[in-house]
Amino acid sequence: MTRQFAVVGNPIEHSRSPELHHAFAKATGIDLNYSNRLAPLDGFAANIQEFFNQGGTGLNVTVPFKEQAYQLCDVLTPRAQVARAVNTLWQQDGKLYGDNTDGQGLVDALNALGWKLEQANVLILGAGGATRGVMLPLAQAGASQIVVANRTLSRAQQLVEDVQPFITTTTLSAIRLDQLSGQFDLIINATSASLSGEALQLPPELHFQQAYEMAYGKPSSFLDQAAQRGVPISDGFSMLVGQAIEAFSIWNGVKPALEDFLSLKS
């Protein structure tokens, strides 16, 4: 019997998740159907209940429902607890389980690029949900230091304080965006600057070896500036594939190789 999966959001028609999961299924010989699922803004809980009542196996969750999904879960993984947001749902023993695969998706994407995280000094721009979702997996992958830079320092400091109890082996700190300086192995843009078209200026006293933009599919002044410095760059498509693979592996017990699907970007 074909197992049913979906991604739920609002809007949802733009999602590439069905394409990705059907590609993973074809590669691994797993029989599944994966669809887009539009939920009304005031009807998310009822929508996912209906999905599981009708025999659905697993759901991905996208904007604007990740925080609501977190609130609805009976059991949360440590990654979801730190992220305070859930993008992967399944039922087990009558309970709703939630995970957040974004951070592991980023780690797997960086590994696929050959960018070393062990003992890496990492700078993340932005202190929103995207940053919160990736800090634990980056720490687990061996980053020695993670610095969070944000326009409002107090928000970055609060994020570090929230995440600190879960992370013991990585040094965490917060700075203001206008304090950017020093030497980093990896810089990650988790701000909405690329999506909104704002120019995020990287000062000359800030030095880095690699630059990753979480967004994809739009011009990025962040990546343009990094490219001008001659460092390796990447947009967020590989992270999109990585987080989808991680969800697929949770549900199906098999993890396809991320590198095999990066050609789907075009």
Backbone hydrogen bonds, N-H to C=O, Kabsch-Sander energy under -0.5 kcal/mol:
donor,donor_aa,acceptor,acceptor_aa,energy
3,R,31,D,-1.5
5,F,33,N,-3.0
6,A,58,G,-1.3
7,V,35,S,-2.1
8,V,60,N,-2.8
9,G,37,R,-1.7
10,N,11,P,-0.6
10,N,63,V,-2.0
15,S,12,I,-2.0
20,L,16,R,-2.2
21,H,17,S,-3.0
22,H,18,P,-2.3
23,A,19,E,-1.6
24,F,20,L,-2.5
25,A,21,H,-2.4
26,K,22,H,-2.2
27,A,23,A,-2.0
28,T,24,F,-1.7
29,G,25,A,-1.3
30,I,25,A,-1.7
32,L,30,I,-0.8
33,N,3,R,-2.6
35,S,5,F,-1.7
37,R,7,V,-2.6
39,A,9,G,-1.8
39,A,37,R,-0.5
43,G,40,P,-2.3
47,N,43,G,-1.8
48,I,44,F,-2.3
49,Q,45,A,-2.0
50,E,46,A,-2.2
51,F,47,N,-1.8
52,F,48,I,-2.2
53,N,49,Q,-2.5
54,Q,50,E,-1.7
55,G,52,F,-1.6
56,G,51,F,-2.2
57,T,4,Q,-2.9
58,G,4,Q,-1.1
59,L,89,L,-2.1
60,N,6,A,-2.9
61,V,87,N,-1.8
62,T,8,V,-2.5
65,F,62,T,-2.2
69,A,65,F,-2.6
70,Y,66,K,-1.6
71,Q,67,E,-1.8
72,L,68,Q,-1.6
73,C,69,A,-1.0
73,C,70,Y,-0.5
74,D,96,L,-2.1
75,V,96,L,-2.0
77,T,98,G,-2.0
81,Q,77,T,-2.4
82,V,78,P,-2.4
83,A,79,R,-2.3
84,R,80,A,-2.2
85,A,80,A,-0.7
86,V,66,K,-2.1
87,N,99,D,-1.9
88,T,99,D,-1.7
89,L,59,L,-3.2
90,W,97,Y,-1.6
91,Q,57,T,-0.6
92,Q,95,K,-2.3
95,K,92,Q,-2.2
97,Y,90,W,-3.3
97,Y,95,K,-0.6
98,G,75,V,-2.2
99,D,88,T,-2.1
103,G,133,G,-0.7
105,G,101,T,-2.3
106,L,102,D,-2.1
107,V,103,G,-2.5
108,D,104,Q,-2.8
109,A,105,G,-1.9
110,L,106,L,-2.6
111,N,107,V,-2.4
112,A,108,D,-2.2
113,L,109,A,-1.4
114,G,110,L,-0.5
114,G,111,N,-1.1
115,W,110,L,-2.4
116,K,114,G,-0.5
119,Q,142,G,-2.9
120,A,117,L,-2.3
122,V,120,A,-0.7
122,V,145,Q,-3.1
123,L,186,L,-2.6
124,I,147,V,-3.0
125,L,188,I,-3.0
126,G,124,I,-0.6
126,G,149,A,-3.8
132,R,128,G,-2.1
133,G,129,G,-2.0
134,V,130,A,-0.5
134,V,131,T,-1.4
135,M,131,T,-1.1
138,L,134,V,-1.9
139,A,135,M,-2.2
140,Q,136,L,-2.9
141,A,137,P,-1.6
142,G,139,A,-1.7
143,A,138,L,-1.9
144,S,120,A,-1.5
145,Q,120,A,-1.7
146,I,171,T,-2.9
147,V,122,V,-2.8
148,V,173,S,-2.8
149,A,124,I,-2.8
149,A,147,V,-0.6
150,N,175,I,-1.9
153,L,151,R,-0.8
155,R,152,T,-0.7
156,A,152,T,-1.3
157,Q,153,L,-2.7
158,Q,154,S,-2.3
159,L,155,R,-2.1
160,V,156,A,-2.2
161,E,157,Q,-2.2
162,D,158,Q,-2.4
163,V,159,L,-2.2
164,Q,160,V,-2.2
166,F,163,V,-2.0
167,I,163,V,-0.7
167,I,164,Q,-1.3
168,T,166,F,-0.5
171,T,144,S,-2.4
173,S,146,I,-1.7
175,I,148,V,-2.4
177,L,150,N,-1.4
179,Q,176,R,-2.2
180,L,177,L,-1.2
182,G,205,E,-2.0
184,F,207,H,-2.3
185,D,121,N,-1.8
186,L,121,N,-1.7
187,I,210,Q,-2.1
188,I,123,L,-2.9
189,N,212,Y,-2.8
190,A,125,L,-2.2
190,A,188,I,-0.9
196,S,192,S,-2.7
197,G,193,A,-0.9
198,E,193,A,-1.1
200,L,198,E,-0.7
201,Q,199,A,-0.7
206,L,203,P,-1.8
207,H,182,G,-3.3
207,H,205,E,-0.6
209,Q,184,F,-1.0
210,Q,185,D,-0.9
211,A,232,P,-2.0
212,Y,187,I,-2.7
213,E,234,S,-2.8
214,M,189,N,-2.0
214,M,212,Y,-0.6
224,D,220,S,-2.3
225,Q,221,S,-2.5
226,A,222,F,-2.0
227,A,223,L,-2.9
228,Q,224,D,-1.8
229,R,225,Q,-0.8
229,R,226,A,-0.9
230,G,227,A,-1.6
231,V,226,A,-1.5
234,S,211,A,-1.5
236,G,215,A,-2.5
238,S,235,D,-0.7
240,L,236,G,-2.1
241,V,237,F,-2.3
242,G,238,S,-2.4
243,Q,239,M,-2.9
244,A,240,L,-1.6
245,I,241,V,-2.5
246,E,242,G,-2.2
247,A,243,Q,-1.8
248,F,244,A,-2.6
249,S,245,I,-2.5
250,I,246,E,-1.7
251,W,247,A,-2.1
252,N,248,F,-2.5
253,G,249,S,-2.0
260,D,257,A,-1.4
261,F,258,L,-2.2
262,L,259,E,-0.7
264,L,261,F,-1.6
265,K,262,L,-1.4
266,S,263,S,-0.9
